[in-house]
Amino acid sequence: MSLHPRRTGWRFQWVTIVWLTIVWVLLWGDITWGNLVTGVLLGVLVTAGLRMTPVDFRGRVHPVALLVLLGRFALDLVRASFEVSAVALRPRYTPRGAVICVQLRSHSDLYLTMTAELVSLVPGSIIVEAHRLTGRLYVHVLDVETSGGVEQARQNVLDQEARLLRAIGSDEELADAGLHRGRRAREVAAR
């Protein structure tokens, strides 16, 4: 399945136009006919004028794995917020930052981008560079010591990618990445 606007036609673009109109009205903070019409016109202009590259998505949403992804992401947000606060409030402490290279298992631009976004949203880490041809992320870690070391920081990124693939990836994409879905699948693979 492709999410490319040219292949899905106006049935996909009208959703984008409505969404852009809503964002436009929210930015102005006032629901008026002028804002609505301007939002619709800008939405049509953006969707017609700015063609996006095709996104190849063959997976589907797996509700339990999605809940695991979201729950663990929320936990990471809270934990990392406390760690960054502790580093900031520690007197005369200089954090030992590092830029680490993480080779992702998936070769999809979609999963590379989504993994990079999830990692960047957690305080204390930010993506410095994403190299789509090699599937590598270069991640700046605020303090290697509070992150558990370089290898632990690298493993955290790989774990985030694995949770994402299990949440929305297809079985074929999981197999290509060397992963399995759920406990039962791991038991079968171990035999």
Residue, then its C-alpha position, 0 to 999 in steps of 0.5 A: m500500500s502506498l501513501h502517495p497522494r497521486r496514487t490515492g487521489w482526492r480521497f486521501q487529499w481531502v483528509t489532508i486539506v481538512w487537517l490543514t484547515i483545522v491547523w490554520v484555524l487553530l493557529w489564528g485562534d478564531i473560527t471565522w468564514g475568512n479563516l475557514v476559506t483561507g485554510v481550505l485554499l491553503g490546504v488545496l494549494v499545499t496538497a496540489g503544489l507540494r508533492m510528497t515522495p511515496v511512502d511504502f507501508r505494508g504493515r498494519v496496526h497491532p493494538v497490543a504492541l502499539l499499547v506497549l510502544l506507547g506505554r514504554f514511550a511514556l515511561d521513557l519520557v518520565r524517566a528521562s525527564f527526571e534524569v535530565s533534571a538531575v543533571a541540570l540541578r547537580p552542582r558543578y557536574t559536567p555531563r559527559g555527552a557522546v554522539i553514537c552511531v546506531q545501525l538500524r535493523s529495518h531498511s525502510d525510510l518510514y521506520l527510520t523516520m519514526t524511530a528518529e522522531l521517537v528517540s528525539l522526543v525523549p529528553g536527553s537524546i537528539i538525532v544529529e543525523a539520519h543516513r537513509l541509504t545505510g539506515r544509520l542514526y547518529v544520536h547525541v546523548l546528553d550524559v552517557e553515565t546516566s544513560g547506562g553507557v554507550e552500549q546501553a544508549r545504542q540498545n535503547v534506540l534499537d529497542q525503540e525500533a523493535r517496539l515500533l516494528r512490532a506495533i505497525g510492521s508486517d510479519e515480513e518486515l519483522a523477519d527482515a529485521g530479525l525480529h519476531r512478534g510476541r512471546r509465542a513467536r519467540e518460542v517457535a523461533a527458539r526451537 
